Amino acid sequence: MWQGRVGVLALVVVAILAGIPMCGAGGGGGDNQLEVYSWWTGPGEEEGLAAMAQEFEAKNAGVAFVNAAVSGGAGSNAKAILASRLLANDPPDSYQRHAGLELEDDVRSGKVQDLTALYDREGWREVLPQGLLENLTIDGRLYAVPVNIHRANLLWYTPAALDELGLGGPPKTWPEFLAQAEKIKEAGRTPLAIGPQWTQKHLFETVLLGELGADKYEQLFAGSLRWTAPEVQAALSTYQQVLSYSDLRSASGDWQPQLDRVVQGTAVYAVMGDWVSGYLEGTKKQRWQQGYAAVASPGSDGVYSFLSDAFTLPTGARNPELAEKWLVECGSTEGQNLFNPKKGSIPARVDADAKLYPGYLGWALAQWRDPKTRIVGSLAHGVVANNAFNAEIDSALGLFNQNGDLGKLAATLDRTFEATR
């Protein structure tokens, strides 16, 4: 039977506070149990995980799926507790990571097993886009199985707000946004709603992508374009101007209240990933292209900046055979079609049934499958920067919010990129 997360979290927190070893704290350990660790506790994602868990149990009679989910936006709380468990050599049977360089530390320290042979056995290379496979690969090997795809580079708005303001449509470039922003401000509204610091980094990456273009964006994070290069400094200046038209000084506590300001009409635009669609459809009862709409963030039409939730096979997992079966479920057409319509994301596979994905998800799926779409990785969600550099970016952006020094921001990012490579 699928086991809930409340007792699991309580045990782990008690162990951490008491400073005692956490061996077995996750609730797994029996031969007939599979402990899966994630941060999927919100509306939609929790139901999606439950659907996959129930199918897994149906396929594996007598096996209990132990849901070790820990709540926290973008996995912040879950990652902290997981780090303690991995240091204590007490891994769950499988755990969630964002696909990409977020997993690099685990690979380097031997915390996860190589899944390349599993990819070959299941034929996943043939059903996953090349751009995704490239971003999943670390040192030529594959270490995680993607369940879904989210898009980061989106600008959200309500058609009604644009009509009321006499705007012919959302901006196609960041300079066009700045021109609209002045008109919006004069009308007494906030041009751009923003949330806590991670949402500011999310905005930061979309401005870089829109101003630099996909090629130079990738070069920047590959190290072949310096943070002090003139075109990068120009993009940083654009970010500063865009931020000046936001509600930074009264920023929302999370992304949902950030989007609430757009729905309520006090703000006109918000940059955020496409988990917004599930929230607006489910909680706010809005409908795609009626109550809300989205376009590629300015300057990034035709580019799909992705992030992906993926699962691993940890070194030292108590039930590696069951964990591998769980990974097969995650990578299967059936598993992804059970999970993603509920989560509000699209499947990583390109062979899923498009009829299951109406509204926004249908639009996103068509673009994901389009061979002309350029796929790049998200910064804020762990694809293109390792954990150390991501932490340095957080610190640098926090200081920039206080001092507004563009030169110092560029120099700091240039230095810390080299130091964390």
Beta strands, then each sheet from edge to edge (+ up, - down):
strand 1: 33-37
strand 2: 64-67
strand 3: 94-98
strand 4: 137-138
strand 5: 141-142
strand 6: 145-146
strand 7: 148-151
strand 8: 154-157
strand 9: 190-193
strand 10: 267-271
strand 11: 293-296
strand 12: 303-307
strand 13: 309-311
strand 14: 346-347
strand 15: 374-377
sheet 1: 2+ 1+ 3+ 13- 6+
sheet 2: 4+ 5-
sheet 3: 14+ 7- 12+ 15+
sheet 4: 9+ 10+ 8- 11+
end
